[in-house]
Amino acid sequence: MKTEAVLTNIIEDVVGVKGVRRDYRFIDIGGNSTHLGAILTRIHSETGVAVPVRMFFHKTDSTIAAIAAKIDSLLQESQAALTTSQ
């Protein structure tokens, strides 16, 4: 849930929309390619994860909740890779 809150705050700040819910899609709240660049940079800065652009435009899995879940999955994968390489 923490990742959802971080992502929601980033999107609200960059797009300039308040009250973004977990079932909202980036494109439906007025998000565009200019916003996306800033959002991806902030996500990487705050989580350490490089999120693929396509996640924000996927037809079925581009809600805030789905993107946050993918970020969590990517974080777990990178932590597991670090653990096994040590």
Buried (B, 14 or more C-beta within 10 A) or exposed (E): EEBBEBBBEBBBEBBEBEEBEBEBBBEEBEBEEEBBEBBBEBBEEBBEBEBEEEBBBBEEEBBBBBBBBBBBEBBEEBEEEEEEEE
